[in-house]
Amino acid sequence: MTGLEQHSTDVVVVGAGYAGLAAASRLAAAGVGAVVLEAADRVGGRVVSEVLPSGVRVDRGGQWAGPSQKRFHELAARFGCATFPLWETGGHVEVWHDGTRADYSGAVPQGGQGLAEFGRITALLDEVASTVDREQPWLTPNFEVLDEMSAEEFFLAQTGDEDAHRRLALMVQGVWCCEPREVSFFHVLFSLASAGGYAPLVETSGNSRFADGADAVALAMAESLTVRLDEPVLTVRHGEDGAEVVTGKSVLRARRVVVTVPPAALGRIGFEPALPSARRGWTGHTPMGRVAKIHAVYEEPFWRKKNRSGIAAFYGRTPVGVVFDDSPQDASRGVLAAFVHGDRVDRWVAAPDDVRRTEVLAALAEVAGPRARMPIDYAETAWSEDGWTIGGRACFVYPGGWAQYGEHGWRAATGSVHWAGAETASVWNGHVDGAITSGERAADEVLAALEVTAPPA
């Protein structure tokens, strides 16, 4: 380690996403020194905003805060980060695999293909999810049985209605960025329980956006912390009494380490000694989802003049799954945000640039009219191609993963190494609010280990 800077601190936090920043903030409030190491050149993790050449700020990653995501809202208020409501005024549209269109208004369609069976099954999901133990999921009744099956297997056992299956598939793609065959049915239930049910998790009514981007809160949090960017962690040498964290620039000795990176990114860090088999098994069964987010910018939100909301759902035929109006609060420009999820991403990202763009703009034209084919600005973000996150928006769990590895691999500390991140949250698992509370939980574990009194919540 000749030539590397040598440092000592109480705690090293790996990752400057919302989980890492929340952990470091809580430690600092308790008077415990913390250094945050971030591989990328920015803070925020899977939340990042950018000003496009057209002058419009867009959120390339996470961007919405639902009304029950309380911790996110509290921090936004604390740092003076202004929010405004998601635009939902006007008619929405569903476009089916055979080209059939159905216009509707309100949170959900009042009628339509497969809707009755879809409603019955989502109500059943809520009923079963109410039995989930969020803090100790393995204590849930019928835990192993629920975890052994995929979401697809459960859906197929419930109904033969193909249109209901298309609705259920889009729900899974939109929330977990994977396909129903890939995700543990128990994980679906756990996520529903962590969000308070189907409606808070899936419906967008009442959601807020951030005037200066959803990473504004992260940027404000980082100002008072010691954050070192462009410094990926290479090795964590850990024991019961402390750890040594090695990067390409420095060696940091600490009493505790909090690791907040997504499970898929753990493979880039060497642990000495090797992590326990349960932790390794959990990491291998919790891949990141596959999602791309595309912004098309226009001179104005012209669809609003035709009483269109810009909100749409596509059930096949196009790579796009859902679309939202993502225009700035003052409507100085019009912005449509399109999402490509799961299997659709795999084919779409492999296509030539012009093909990808043409397919997306064709879908937007079905939402907003022919003018949508002619944006003044256009930007794609394929999170599955991101060098550090390696996917988005959160991880999901393969069937059997919870039952085999959850109890000891999900978030149980490994000696002096503690685990945080949206995927370790009991409330709003996989979302920014969950990331924040996970960091605070991990910080409290550290404080207890160091015998330091935790600050008020």
C-alpha positions in Angstrom: 0.0 0.0 0.0 3.0 2.2 -0.6 1.9 5.7 -1.8 -1.6 5.5 -0.6 -2.9 8.1 1.8 -3.5 6.8 5.3 -6.5 8.0 7.3 -8.4 7.0 10.4 -12.1 7.7 11.2 -14.8 6.3 13.3 -16.9 5.0 10.4 -16.5 4.6 6.7 -19.7 4.7 4.7 -19.5 3.1 1.2 -21.8 4.8 -1.3 -23.2 8.4 -1.4 -26.7 7.6 -2.4 -29.6 8.5 -0.1 -28.8 5.5 2.2 -25.2 6.5 2.7 -25.9 10.2 3.2 -28.6 9.4 5.7 -26.3 7.1 7.6 -23.5 9.6 7.7 -25.9 12.4 8.7 -27.2 10.5 11.6 -23.7 9.5 12.7 -22.6 13.1 12.5 -25.6 14.2 14.6 -24.4 11.8 17.3 -20.8 13.2 17.2 -19.4 10.2 15.4 -16.9 10.9 12.6 -17.8 9.4 9.2 -16.2 9.5 5.8 -18.4 8.7 2.8 -16.7 7.1 -0.2 -18.4 7.2 -3.6 -17.3 5.6 -6.8 -19.1 8.0 -9.1 -18.4 11.7 -9.6 -21.7 12.7 -7.9 -23.9 12.0 -4.9 -27.5 10.7 -5.1 -27.0 7.1 -6.4 -30.0 6.1 -8.4 -31.4 9.6 -8.2 -29.7 12.0 -10.6 -31.0 15.1 -12.4 -29.5 16.9 -15.4 -30.1 20.0 -17.4 -30.5 19.0 -21.1 -29.3 21.2 -23.9 -32.9 22.6 -24.2 -32.5 24.1 -20.7 -34.9 21.6 -19.1 -33.9 19.8 -15.9 -35.0 16.2 -16.0 -34.6 13.3 -13.4 -32.8 10.5 -15.1 -33.5 8.2 -12.2 -36.0 8.2 -9.3 -38.0 11.3 -9.1 -41.4 11.0 -7.3 -42.2 11.1 -3.6 -45.6 9.6 -2.6 -47.6 11.2 0.2 -46.7 8.4 2.6 -42.9 8.6 1.9 -42.6 10.7 5.0 -38.9 10.8 5.7 -38.2 12.0 2.1 -40.7 14.8 2.5 -39.3 15.7 6.0 -35.8 16.1 4.6 -37.1 18.1 1.6 -38.8 20.5 4.0 -35.7 20.7 6.2 -33.5 21.7 3.3 -36.0 23.9 1.6 -36.3 21.7 -1.5 -39.5 22.7 -3.2 -41.9 20.2 -4.6 -44.9 20.3 -6.9 -47.7 17.8 -7.9 -47.3 15.3 -10.7 -49.4 16.4 -13.6 -52.4 14.2 -14.0 -55.1 16.5 -15.4 -56.9 15.3 -18.5 -57.5 12.0 -20.2 -55.2 9.0 -19.9 -54.9 6.2 -22.5 -54.2 2.4 -22.6 -52.8 0.9 -25.8 -53.2 -2.9 -26.2 -51.1 -5.4 -28.0 -53.5 -5.5 -30.9 -53.6 -1.7 -31.3 -56.9 -1.2 -29.4 -57.0 2.1 -27.5 -59.0 2.9 -24.4 -59.3 6.4 -23.0 -60.1 7.0 -19.4 -59.7 9.5 -16.5 -59.0 9.1 -12.8 -56.5 6.9 -11.1 -57.6 3.7 -12.8 -59.9 2.8 -15.7 -63.5 2.2 -14.8 -63.8 -0.7 -17.2 -61.8 -2.5 -19.8 -60.1 -5.6 -20.9 -59.1 -7.9 -18.0 -59.9 -5.2 -15.4 -62.3 -7.2 -13.3 -59.9 -10.1 -12.8 -57.0 -7.7 -12.4 -58.9 -5.9 -9.6 -59.8 -9.2 -7.9 -56.2 -10.4 -7.9 -54.7 -7.1 -6.7 -57.2 -7.1 -3.8 -56.1 -10.6 -3.0 -52.5 -9.5 -3.1 -53.3 -6.8 -0.5 -55.1 -9.4 1.7 -52.1 -11.8 1.7 -49.6 -9.0 2.0 -51.3 -7.9 5.2 -49.9 -11.1 6.8 -46.2 -10.2 6.0 -43.9 -9.6 8.9 -41.9 -6.6 7.6 -39.1 -6.6 10.2 -38.6 -10.4 10.3 -40.1 -11.5 6.9 -39.1 -15.2 7.6 -41.7 -15.3 10.4 -44.6 -14.7 7.8 -47.1 -17.5 7.7 -46.4 -19.9 4.8 -43.2 -18.0 4.2 -41.4 -20.8 2.3 -44.3 -21.7 0.2 -44.9 -18.1 -0.9 -41.2 -17.7 -1.7 -40.8 -20.9 -3.7 -43.2 -19.7 -6.4 -42.8 -16.9 -8.8 -45.3 -14.1 -9.2 -46.2 -15.6 -12.6 -47.0 -19.0 -11.1 -49.3 -17.4 -8.6 -51.0 -15.3 -11.3 -51.5 -18.3 -13.6 -53.1 -20.2 -10.7 -55.6 -17.4 -10.2 -56.9 -16.7 -13.6 -56.8 -17.7 -17.3 -57.7 -14.2 -18.4 -54.9 -13.2 -20.8 -55.7 -9.5 -20.5 -55.5 -9.6 -16.8 -52.1 -11.3 -17.1 -51.0 -8.4 -19.4 -52.1 -5.9 -16.7 -50.3 -7.9 -14.0 -47.2 -8.2 -16.1 -47.0 -4.5 -16.6 -47.5 -3.9 -12.9 -44.5 -6.2 -12.1 -42.4 -4.6 -14.9 -43.2 -1.1 -13.7 -42.5 -1.7 -10.0 -39.7 -4.3 -10.0 -38.3 -3.8 -13.5 -38.4 -7.5 -14.2 -40.8 -10.1 -15.5 -43.3 -12.1 -13.4 -41.5 -15.3 -14.0 -38.3 -13.9 -12.4 -39.5 -12.5 -9.1 -40.4 -14.4 -5.9 -44.1 -14.1 -5.1 -43.2 -13.5 -1.5 -41.0 -10.5 -2.6 -44.0 -9.0 -4.3 -46.0 -9.4 -1.1 -43.2 -8.0 1.0 -42.9 -4.9 -1.2 -46.6 -4.3 -1.1 -46.5 -4.6 2.7 -43.6 -2.2 2.9 -45.5 0.4 0.9 -48.8 0.0 2.7 -50.6 -1.8 -0.1 -51.2 -1.9 -3.8 -52.5 1.6 -4.2 -49.6 3.5 -2.5 -47.1 1.3 -4.4 -48.5 1.4 -7.9 -50.8 4.4 -8.3 -49.3 7.8 -8.8 -52.1 10.0 -7.6 -50.8 12.5 -5.0 -47.2 12.0 -5.9 -44.8 15.0 -5.8 -41.9 16.1 -8.0 -38.9 18.2 -7.0 -38.5 21.6 -8.6 -34.7 21.4 -8.6 -34.5 17.7 -9.2 -35.0 14.7 -6.9 -31.3 14.8 -6.1 -31.6 18.3 -4.6 -32.1 16.8 -1.1 -29.0 14.6 -1.5 -26.9 17.5 -2.6 -28.0 19.5 0.4 -27.3 16.6 2.8 -23.8 16.2 1.4 -22.8 19.8 2.0 -22.2 19.2 5.7 -20.6 15.8 5.3 -17.1 14.5 4.4 -17.8 12.9 1.0 -15.0 11.7 -1.3 -16.1 11.3 -5.0 -14.5 9.3 -7.7 -13.1 6.9 -5.1 -14.4 3.4 -5.6 -13.7 1.0 -2.7 -11.5 -1.9 -3.8 -11.2 -4.0 -0.6 -12.7 -4.1 2.9 -10.6 -6.0 5.4 -12.9 -6.5 8.4 -12.9 -8.0 11.8 -15.0 -7.8 15.0 -12.9 -4.8 16.3 -12.7 -2.7 13.2 -11.9 -2.5 9.5 -9.6 -1.3 6.9 -11.1 0.2 3.7 -8.8 0.4 0.6 -9.4 2.5 -2.4 -7.1 3.3 -5.3 -6.1 6.5 -3.5 -6.2 5.8 0.2 -6.4 3.4 3.1 -9.0 4.3 5.8 -9.0 2.6 9.2 -12.3 2.6 10.9 -14.1 1.1 13.9 -17.2 0.3 11.7 -18.2 0.2 8.0 -21.6 0.8 6.5 -22.0 -0.6 3.0 -24.9 0.9 1.0 -24.2 -0.1 -2.6 -26.7 -2.1 -4.5 -26.3 -5.9 -4.2 -25.1 -6.3 -7.8 -22.3 -3.8 -7.2 -20.9 -5.8 -4.2 -19.0 -8.1 -6.6 -16.7 -5.1 -7.4 -15.5 -5.0 -3.7 -13.2 -7.6 -2.3 -13.9 -8.6 1.3 -11.2 -10.1 3.5 -12.2 -12.5 5.0 -14.9 -13.5 2.5 -18.5 -12.6 3.4 -20.6 -15.4 5.1 -22.3 -17.8 2.7 -25.7 -16.4 3.5 -24.7 -12.9 2.5 -23.1 -14.2 -0.7 -26.1 -16.3 -1.5 -28.5 -13.3 -0.9 -26.4 -11.1 -3.2 -26.5 -13.8 -5.9 -30.3 -14.1 -5.6 -31.1 -10.3 -5.7 -30.2 -8.9 -9.1 -31.0 -5.3 -10.1 -34.0 -4.7 -12.3 -33.8 -3.7 -16.0 -35.1 -0.3 -16.9 -34.5 2.6 -19.3 -36.0 6.0 -19.0 -36.4 8.3 -22.0 -37.2 12.0 -22.0 -38.6 13.8 -25.1 -38.7 17.6 -24.8 -41.1 19.9 -26.8 -41.6 23.6 -27.0 -44.7 23.3 -24.9 -46.9 20.6 -23.3 -49.2 20.7 -26.4 -51.2 17.6 -25.3 -52.7 19.5 -22.4 -54.5 21.8 -24.8 -56.4 18.7 -26.1 -57.2 17.7 -22.5 -54.7 14.9 -22.6 -52.7 14.1 -19.4 -49.7 12.5 -21.2 -50.2 9.4 -19.0 -50.3 6.1 -20.8 -49.9 2.3 -20.4 -48.8 0.0 -23.2 -49.6 -3.7 -23.1 -47.2 -5.1 -25.6 -46.4 -4.2 -29.3 -44.0 -1.4 -28.4 -40.9 -1.4 -26.1 -42.5 1.4 -24.0 -44.4 0.3 -21.0 -45.7 3.5 -19.4 -45.5 7.3 -20.1 -45.9 10.3 -17.9 -46.0 14.1 -18.3 -42.7 15.2 -17.0 -42.9 18.9 -17.8 -41.5 21.6 -15.5 -43.9 23.2 -13.1 -44.2 26.4 -15.1 -44.9 24.5 -18.3 -42.2 26.5 -20.1 -41.4 23.3 -22.0 -43.3 20.1 -22.6 -41.6 16.8 -21.5 -42.8 13.3 -21.8 -41.0 10.5 -19.9 -41.2 7.0 -21.3 -40.1 3.8 -19.5 -38.9 0.5 -20.9 -38.8 -2.4 -18.5 -37.7 -6.0 -18.1 -37.4 -8.1 -21.3 -38.3 -5.2 -23.5 -35.1 -3.4 -22.4 -32.9 -6.3 -23.5 -34.0 -6.0 -27.1 -34.4 -2.2 -27.1 -30.9 -1.3 -25.8 -29.4 -3.6 -28.5 -31.1 -1.8 -31.3 -29.4 1.0 -33.3 -29.8 4.5 -32.0 -32.3 5.6 -34.7 -34.4 2.5 -34.2 -34.7 3.0 -30.5 -35.6 6.7 -30.9 -38.2 5.9 -33.7 -39.9 3.2 -31.5 -40.1 5.5 -28.5 -41.4 8.5 -30.5 -44.0 6.3 -32.2 -45.3 5.3 -28.8 -45.4 9.0 -27.6 -47.3 9.9 -30.8 -50.1 7.5 -29.6 -50.2 9.3 -26.3 -50.0 12.9 -27.4 -50.5 13.0 -31.2 -48.3 13.3 -34.3 -46.4 16.3 -33.0 -44.8 14.0 -30.4 -42.6 12.6 -33.2 -40.7 15.9 -33.4 -39.0 16.7 -30.0 -36.5 19.6 -29.7 -34.5 17.5 -27.3 -34.2 13.8 -26.5 -32.3 11.8 -23.9 -32.1 8.1 -23.0 -30.9 6.6 -19.7 -30.5 2.8 -19.7 -29.8 2.0 -16.0 -29.0 -1.6 -16.8 -25.9 -0.2 -18.7 -24.8 2.0 -15.8 -21.3 1.2 -14.8 -21.7 1.4 -11.0 -25.4 0.7 -10.3 -25.7 -2.1 -12.9 -29.5 -1.8 -13.1 -32.5 -0.1 -11.6 -34.7 1.0 -10.1 -34.2 -1.5 -7.3 -33.3 -5.1 -6.9 -35.8 -8.0 -6.9 -35.5 -11.4 -5.4 -35.5 -14.7 -7.3 -37.9 -17.4 -6.1 -36.3 -19.2 -3.1 -33.9 -16.4 -2.3 -35.8 -15.1 0.8 -36.3 -18.6 2.2 -32.7 -19.7 1.6 -30.8 -16.6 2.5 -33.0 -13.9 3.9 -32.8 -14.4 7.6 -29.0 -14.2 7.7 -28.2 -12.5 4.4 -30.7 -9.7 4.0 -29.3 -7.0 6.4 -27.8 -8.8 9.4 -24.4 -7.1 10.2 -21.2 -9.0 9.4 -19.0 -8.2 12.3 -17.9 -4.6 11.9 -19.7 -4.3 8.5 -23.3 -3.0 8.5 -25.7 -3.1 5.6 -28.0 -0.4 4.3 -29.6 0.6 1.0 -33.2 0.7 -0.3 -33.2 -3.1 -0.6 -32.7 -3.5 3.1 -35.7 -1.3 4.1 -38.8 -2.5 5.9 -40.8 0.5 4.9 -40.8 1.6 1.2 -38.4 -1.1 0.3 -36.7 -0.3 -3.0 -37.6 3.4 -2.9 -35.8 6.6 -1.8 -37.8 6.8 1.4 -36.7 3.3 2.2 -33.1 4.1 1.4 -33.1 7.0 3.9 -34.6 5.0 6.7 -32.2 2.1 6.0 -29.2 4.4 6.4 -30.6 5.7 9.6 -31.2 2.1 10.9 -27.6 1.1 10.0 -26.3 4.2 11.7 -28.2 3.3 14.9 -26.7 -0.2 14.7 -23.3 1.4 14.6 -24.0 3.8 17.5 -25.2 0.9 19.6 -22.0 -1.1 18.8 -19.9 2.0 19.7 -22.0 2.6 22.8 -22.9 6.1 21.7 -26.4 7.5 22.4 -28.4 7.9 19.3 -29.8 11.4 18.5 -33.6 11.9 18.5 -35.3 10.6 15.4 
